[in-house]
Amino acid sequence: MNYYARYFDSEGVFPTPETLVGFIGSIPQIVMTEELSDAILKFCSDKTSFPRHFRLPNKSTFIVIKTNAATLEEFKTRGANGGVLPAESNNGNVSKLAAAEEIRPGKYDVSMTFRRAVVNPETHKCFFVDETFGVEMLAQSQRQCFEVVMEHLKNHPDVDSRSQYPSIRSANFKATLSR
């Protein structure tokens, strides 16, 4: 287990609690007291995995995060848990936006959940209701499905112009090619 520490622009990844305490003590704005040193060592030895903010007498804080990363570059690239590098994360999968742009003509099952604006006739105030719109259509791509559905909903006389729509990358929009 390594430890990432940051105080404003001073940061680093340290292999032992002692080197962590030494780094924090070397920052000129931080006065290393016995209580602060004990609190850092206690945090390093307990089993919690969440980050810890240490409040200083000058009203500033520094953060310590337990990490699997061995270097500062690895921590910044992979995160605290040492996940896979961003370039490796796709594993051949295509992002949702790239999949939406892909030309694949055919019949699509399309569903979109949007927040429909409904006007109360008594108070003339607007409130929102989640509504799902579903349709089957012939299209060249998911992008075309999205554009056709958006044009239909925005130009439909029963749908208020204050309604809120999801983006093409949202989980509230799905367009699957029927086989």
C-alpha positions in Angstrom: 0.0 0.0 0.0 1.3 3.4 -1.0 0.1 6.9 0.1 -0.7 9.9 -2.1 -0.5 13.3 -0.4 -1.3 16.8 -1.7 -1.1 20.2 -0.2 -1.8 22.9 -2.8 1.0 22.3 -5.4 3.0 19.9 -3.3 2.2 16.3 -4.0 3.7 12.9 -4.2 3.3 9.1 -3.7 5.1 7.5 -0.8 5.8 3.9 0.0 5.8 4.1 3.8 3.9 6.1 6.4 7.3 7.4 7.7 8.2 8.9 4.3 4.7 10.4 4.1 5.2 12.1 7.5 8.6 13.3 6.4 7.2 14.8 3.2 4.4 16.6 5.0 6.8 17.9 7.6 9.0 19.3 4.9 6.3 21.6 3.6 7.1 25.1 5.0 3.4 26.0 5.7 2.8 22.9 7.8 4.0 22.7 11.4 4.4 19.0 12.1 3.2 18.4 15.7 3.2 15.1 17.5 -0.6 15.0 17.3 -0.6 15.5 13.5 2.1 12.9 13.1 0.2 10.4 15.2 -3.1 11.1 13.3 -1.3 10.5 9.9 0.3 7.2 11.2 -3.1 6.1 12.6 -4.8 6.8 9.3 -2.1 4.8 7.5 -2.5 1.8 9.8 -6.3 1.5 9.9 -8.3 -0.5 7.4 -10.3 2.4 5.9 -9.9 3.0 2.2 -11.4 6.4 1.8 -9.4 9.6 1.5 -8.7 11.7 4.6 -8.5 15.5 4.8 -6.3 16.8 7.7 -7.3 20.2 8.9 -4.5 22.5 9.9 -4.6 25.4 12.4 -4.2 28.0 9.5 -7.7 26.8 8.2 -6.2 24.9 5.2 -6.2 21.2 4.6 -4.1 18.5 3.0 -5.3 15.2 1.7 -3.9 11.7 2.0 -5.2 8.8 -0.1 -4.3 5.2 0.1 -3.3 3.9 -3.3 -2.0 0.9 -5.2 -0.1 3.3 -7.6 3.7 3.2 -7.2 4.5 6.6 -8.8 2.8 10.0 -9.1 2.4 9.5 -12.8 0.7 6.2 -12.4 -1.6 7.7 -9.7 -2.6 10.5 -12.0 -3.1 8.2 -15.0 -4.8 5.2 -13.4 -6.3 6.6 -10.3 -6.0 5.6 -6.7 -6.9 1.9 -7.2 -4.4 1.5 -10.0 -7.1 0.7 -12.6 -6.3 0.1 -16.3 -4.9 2.9 -18.4 -7.4 4.8 -20.4 -6.0 3.5 -23.7 -6.5 -0.1 -22.5 -10.0 0.4 -21.1 -11.8 0.0 -24.4 -10.8 -3.7 -24.9 -12.2 -3.4 -28.4 -15.5 -1.9 -27.3 -16.5 1.3 -29.1 -17.7 4.3 -27.2 -21.4 5.1 -27.3 -20.8 8.3 -29.4 -18.7 6.4 -31.9 -21.3 3.6 -32.1 -24.0 6.3 -32.7 -22.1 7.6 -35.7 -21.5 4.2 -37.3 -23.5 3.7 -40.5 -25.6 0.5 -40.1 -28.8 0.7 -42.2 -31.7 -1.2 -40.9 -34.8 -1.3 -38.6 -34.1 0.2 -35.2 -36.0 -0.1 -31.9 -35.8 3.3 -30.4 -36.7 4.5 -26.9 -36.1 7.9 -25.2 -37.1 8.9 -21.7 -37.4 12.6 -21.5 -38.8 15.1 -18.9 -42.1 16.4 -20.4 -43.2 19.8 -19.2 -46.9 19.8 -18.2 -48.8 23.0 -17.4 -51.3 22.9 -14.6 -54.4 24.6 -16.0 -55.5 26.1 -12.7 -52.2 27.7 -11.6 -50.6 27.9 -15.1 -47.3 26.7 -13.5 -45.2 24.0 -15.2 -44.1 20.7 -13.6 -42.1 17.9 -15.2 -43.1 14.2 -15.7 -40.7 11.5 -17.0 -42.2 10.1 -20.2 -40.9 7.4 -22.4 -41.3 7.6 -26.2 -40.7 4.5 -28.2 -40.8 3.8 -31.9 -39.5 1.4 -34.6 -38.0 3.1 -37.6 -35.8 2.5 -40.6 -32.6 4.5 -40.4 -29.0 4.6 -41.4 -27.5 5.0 -37.9 -28.3 5.6 -34.2 -27.5 9.3 -34.8 -30.2 9.5 -37.5 -32.7 7.8 -35.1 -31.9 10.4 -32.4 -32.3 13.3 -34.8 -35.6 12.1 -36.1 -37.0 11.5 -32.6 -35.8 14.9 -31.4 -37.4 16.7 -34.5 -40.6 14.8 -33.9 -40.9 15.6 -30.2 -39.8 19.3 -30.6 -42.3 19.9 -33.4 -45.2 17.9 -31.9 -48.1 20.3 -30.8 -48.8 18.3 -27.6 -45.2 18.5 -26.3 -44.4 21.7 -24.5 -41.3 23.5 -25.7 -40.0 23.6 -22.1 -39.6 19.8 -22.1 -36.0 18.5 -21.4 -34.4 15.9 -23.6 -31.4 13.6 -23.0 -28.2 13.6 -25.1 -27.4 10.9 -27.5 -24.8 9.5 -25.0 -27.4 9.3 -22.2 -28.7 6.1 -20.8 -32.1 7.6 -21.4 -31.7 7.1 -25.2 -31.4 3.7 -26.7 -31.5 2.7 -30.4 -30.9 -1.0 -31.1 -30.7 -2.6 -34.5 -33.4 -5.3 -34.9 -32.2 -8.5 -36.5 
